[in-house]
Amino acid sequence: MNRTYNDTMFIDTFEHEYTWLNGFMRNVRRYGSRPAVIDPETGTAWTYSKLNAEANRLAHGLIDAGIGKNDVVMSALKNCPEFCTSYIAPRKAGAILLAANTSLATEEMAQLIDHNKPKAIIYSAVLKDVVAGALKISECKCPLVIMADNLSGVEAPEGHVLYEDFIKDKSEDNPVIESRPHIYDEVLRLCTSGTTALPKCVPLNDINEVLSAHDVIMHYPLTCNDVTLNMTPWFHRGGVHSGGPCPTFYIGGAVVVMRSFKPQTALDWVEKYKITFMMGAPANLEMLARAQERNSRNLSSIRGIVTMGGPLTRNDCIRYMGVLTPNIFNGYGTTETFWNSFLRPYNLPSAAGSVGYSCIDDETRIVKIYDGKRSEPEETVPMDGKTQGEIIIHCPEKTTYSYYGNTEAEEEKFYKGWMYTGDTGTWDKNGLVTVCGRIDDMMVVSGENIYPQQIEEAILRNEKVSDCIVTSIPDSVRGQAAVAYIIPKDKTLTIEEIKDFCIKSPLLSMYKRPRFYAFTDEIPYTATGKKQHNLMKKQALEDYKNNRLHK
């Protein structure tokens, strides 16, 4: 291609040096003595120099174990300092970090291992039984398994190595990277919820990481003086990217580690550590507000509370702005695309109930829904705030438009530079998007995406069950609560028995278990044999109002 100038140096420098790791290393040089990680539970704080040194020790250990270019390092880590080093170290070896959901059940974890074939697994000690059980039943035999974040000092299972022992005596110097990085290299792999036990695995490249960081930096805005607390797990896209390690380490701020959310503790830490940004699901904000109303803390350091995973009602928004901070932000997006529409404090509470306007570099549209075919990106519905269509997203800077090892899902979700979300919504003349529901009946419980088909698959393993269908009802704390309707094969089956079966199911993480149960005589199907979840959702709401559901 002919240029009007010599573009050789620009292309070489941009494509190989505009990486997230180079951004982090700039901050090691600029802010070496400033805090990067604060871990209140252990009373430790790491500066940028210390964080880099610890990441180097892990990187040297991985390299010495033969891990290199495009190898997968899987983490199953709570929010902890080892998550931070695991986020950085594989890049220094040219490897890919697969961040697994720490709430997965044993069989779910095994399927994830077999699909991604990691050469190393680093996990929090509280997950010892799940990881050990998954490795026993998985076909992939991972050669290196490391137990980290060992607050209780438990003994590592046979064949596993303690994190401290693994990095012991390793060099704190920056390793020499054998392969030259490229902005299109995959560096991070995240997991969505799936319609089966195996989630879709979303590859993110280096430029996705850089531009996701930039997106947060300009939307908050985030600065090197900020201290962030994510109330949700970092293994989520909204966890690692919305004020988590990705943008915070890229700008030179500090993250506060919260392994599991406790509203009173989170508020105490705001006072103690002068936290400026908090991130969480709407359920987190509700619990924060209740805790603050019971026992008021000084929250004057907060510059913003960012929520994703669902819209806020006008009444809730007004309450949170009064009780917590007037600076409430609300984002909408997906694991594949991060956030793509956004409400800032000046949009609220007037635009509460919607999910906002397209982000600066993104475009969100509402297109027509056809039976049996996909609409073209130009086939939009009227911008009247009433006509429903499917929400589609254009954001080439934050997605690779792909899934690892799942071309069928790629073809379904990605088309002509757009992601087809499966969400239904409306938009008005100003482009304000409001979500109405799901085409595929996905549920969102405490910020987690759950598909009814997976819960149904688990329940149908019970020999006393003939058929079942799962839907949801609104829940003031969790957002939605799963409801299971069951046709017994054996009339001796009881609600308590099926509840216990779900608790013990290796396919059901705790947040995926139904909260309500009911027996039924029939399940509605379409003429083509598909369960009609939409009809059962109406039935469930009616049954809940009339106390016909069992906890």
Salt bridges, closest charged atoms under 4 A:
ASP7 OD2 - ARG3 NE 2.73
ASP12 OD1 - ARG180 NH1 2.92
GLU15 OE1 - HIS182 NE2 3.19
ASP39 OD1 - ARG259 NH1 2.85
GLU41 OE2 - ARG259 NH1 3.59
GLU54 OE2 - LYS50 NZ 3.08
GLU54 OE2 - ARG57 NH1 3.11
ASP64 OD2 - LYS170 NZ 2.95
ASP71 OD1 - LYS119 NZ 3.34
GLU107 OE2 - ARG461 NH2 2.95
GLU108 OE2 - LYS512 NZ 2.70
ASP149 OD1 - ARG259 NE 2.97
ASP185 OD2 - LYS69 NZ 2.65
GLU186 OE2 - ARG189 NE 2.70
GLU209 OE1 - ARG91 NH2 2.50
GLU209 OE2 - HIS241 NE2 2.51
ASP215 OD1 - HIS219 ND1 2.73
ASP215 OD2 - LYS398 NZ 2.80
ASP226 OD2 - ARG303 NH2 2.73
ASP268 OD1 - ARG297 NE 3.02
GLU286 OE2 - ARG290 NE 2.85
GLU286 OE1 - ARG319 NH1 2.83
GLU293 OE2 - ARG319 NE 2.97
ASP362 OD2 - LYS398 NZ 2.68
GLU363 OE2 - ARG365 NE 2.85
GLU376 OE1 - LYS416 NZ 2.72
GLU397 OE2 - LYS398 NZ 3.80
ASP423 OD1 - ARG438 NH1 2.74
ASP440 OD2 - ARG438 NH2 2.51
ASP441 OD2 - HIS533 ND1 3.70
GLU448 OE2 - HIS236 NE2 2.87
GLU456 OE1 - LYS531 NZ 3.45
GLU456 OE2 - HIS533 NE2 2.84
ASP467 OD1 - LYS531 NZ 3.50
ASP475 OD2 - ARG478 NH1 3.34
ASP475 OD2 - ARG515 NE 3.93
GLU496 OE2 - LYS499 NZ 3.67
GLU497 OE2 - LYS464 NZ 2.88
ASP500 OD2 - LYS504 NZ 3.13
ASP543 OD1 - ARG548 NE 2.88
